[in-house]
Amino acid sequence: MTIALIGFMGCGKSSVASLLAQELGCFYFDLDDTIEMEEGRSISEIFQEDGEGAFRAMELEYLDRIISDYKDFPTTMILSLGGGTILQPHCAQLIKENATCIYLKASVKQLVENLNIVGTDNRPLLKEAENLEEKVSQMLAQREECYTKNADIILDIDGLSPQEIAERIAEQL
């Protein structure tokens, strides 16, 4: 079984994936971390040097590789996807065919609080926003339908810690 976590930047996908993997006794992949490790540079550097289009192509390539390599693995695998991964039709199709997709749904207020804690330096689409709340609100409005449409499970996460989110997901599986 493969579980894919989707949601907007700052909803806690990476933290939850790690905790959920511990909870279920399995392993996880963070797609952004995988890309950074394989490419030898940060997401920000990839955006800056190659552009968003090249980064999106890398997302598809590495997502396809991870799913192909671990498709028949006997244990559960958790995938933490970047906030924009599921917006790509080919990525969405890969997830739909190969994973249970869980949308970590958060309000703009919760996302901004989280992003203010973790920072936006490695988030190229947000790091130069003059008004973070406005930018998050605008981008979330554009992405919400796609997140909802592709999710098998929608989990409202406002006010929950990453540990509580992981526990709730584990209970639902």
Disulfide bonds with the S-S distance in Angstrom:
none
